[in-house]
């Protein structure tokens, strides 16, 4: 296959990419199929090296012949804006710079959405002002960290740089999100997974569901009911007073479920893949023994306000098939388990985050997790 290169106005030479051209063409209003057809024709129209000006003219003429002058002029207008291309690690492949992707990366530092997009926009404007349209990822990191430090402070720059370097860590990152039923663990885990680009997630409820299929109710009754009902199905706890029965039953279920949770975490450690686990069964301090094998960060989510906590079950009923009646009927038991988790977290020095406003909860979680990891790993700006 013949190699094709483009030389820009600064004299820099980079490989011609049909994919990058297709992206530019679709911005003019062409379909993906039409854009690829044009890109193929462009690629077959030259060999070796072409200047960026001649390439633009070539594309313009093909577009004019196929779709008319208005499409061709639209493409020229986009070219004048100057599309920024980012080199991959091999130094030969370029991909278009994306403000959205950069903003998502910036959010890992605990920056809110609007601020992150503002900074990403400023980064793009910096490169355009410098007439630098072919850049490396390290250049993006450098400018972004400097802007973060200037606008928000050194700690935000540190957090941003940390998450850009996590692939170089020798041990995986395991994030544990514990908390009582209905405090928002699943939603927080999903948000963090997207922002931190951690592709593997696990729920202790899902692990318990698998165990239910493998172990009979007669053999291990506690895993076949909800966490706040486990004390009612264990014979030896029958004569205990209500509060003791709830907590002892919950802890019995925790003991059984953690066998499966530990297996999932051990697999992630073996494969050196970062993981987020969420669930009520994540008692503070349970996986301290694994700290030498992984970077483990444990947080407990809570909602102290009873009315806000109750309202979450009603809201969840509207978005899923789970009725709120059972949860509200057992609300006292759920709150008792929350109090236990809070006290245990306090004793073990595990961070507790109250979830009232979810946006604030997410940013606080990012801050707590990242600062803990930076303290453990070490990084300088």
ABEGO torsion letter per residue (X at the ends): XBBBBBBBAAGBBBBBBAAAAAAAAAAAGBBAAAAAAAAAAAAAABBEBBBAAAAAAAAAAAAAAAAEAAAAAAAAAAAAAGBBBBBBAAGABBBBBBAAAAAAAAAAAGBBAAAAAAAAAAAAAAAAAAGBABBBAAAAAAAAAAAAAAAAEAAAAAAAAAAAAAAABABBBBBBBBEBBGAGAAAAAAAAAAAAGBABBBBAAAAAAAAAAABBAAABAAAABBAAAAAAABAAAAABBAAAAAAAAAAAAAAAAAAAAAAAAAAAAAAGBBBBBBEAABBBGAAAAAAAABBBBBBBBBBABAAAAAAAAAAAAAABABBAAAAAAAAAAAAAAAAAAAAAAAAAGBBBBBBABAAAAAAAAAAAAAAAAAAAAEBBX
